[in-house]
Amino acid sequence: MQLTYVLELLKPTTRKENIFLNNIAEVVKNRQTVADKLKAGETKLSSADFKEINLPSAVKNQNIREVKALYKLFLKSDSDKDNLEFKDNQPICYNNQNYKIDNHIISIPLYTSKCQRLALPVKQTKRFEKLQRYIENGCKLGKASLFYKRGRWYFAVSIKITDKETTNSSVS
């Protein structure tokens, strides 16, 4: 079973907020460029194909995977549109190897003038405490995303929970 926990970040500094917004703008450019290359018939893509985009390579590669999946759905949909189009508020997505959750701090790579990890404090809520218990019990972390909604910053984390099989074989 897979669960997604949406965690609210503590209000970031103006500097961090500007970094987030710049990275989101780059994600939109990156996703649109990936969609354009897919439309042109290029399917073998990597982060090296997008050197002009100022994002960590992990984010570029995650964008490629996601846009490829969306492009397949777009082709099946028989849409009247010419190609995929992305809105300005795209989340910054990470696979399970590119972020860390340590106590109440989330660490993610972002692009400032170079790629670097930023530490983001999370609001201490019951939801976060429950996620921490799952992590302590060995649940596998999945994809995560950083996004902005209604004046607040959020970090959504997916976890995979293995259902415990019953060992009781008696049937009544």
Secondary structure as UniProt FT lines:
FT   STRAND          2..9
FT   HELIX           14..39
FT   TURN            40..41
FT   HELIX           47..50
FT   TURN            51..52
FT   HELIX           57..76
FT   TURN            77..78
FT   STRAND          92..94
FT   TURN            96..97
FT   STRAND          100..102
FT   TURN            103..104
FT   STRAND          105..111
FT   STRAND          115..122
FT   HELIX           126..136
FT   TURN            137..138
FT   STRAND          140..149
FT   TURN            150..151
FT   STRAND          152..160
//
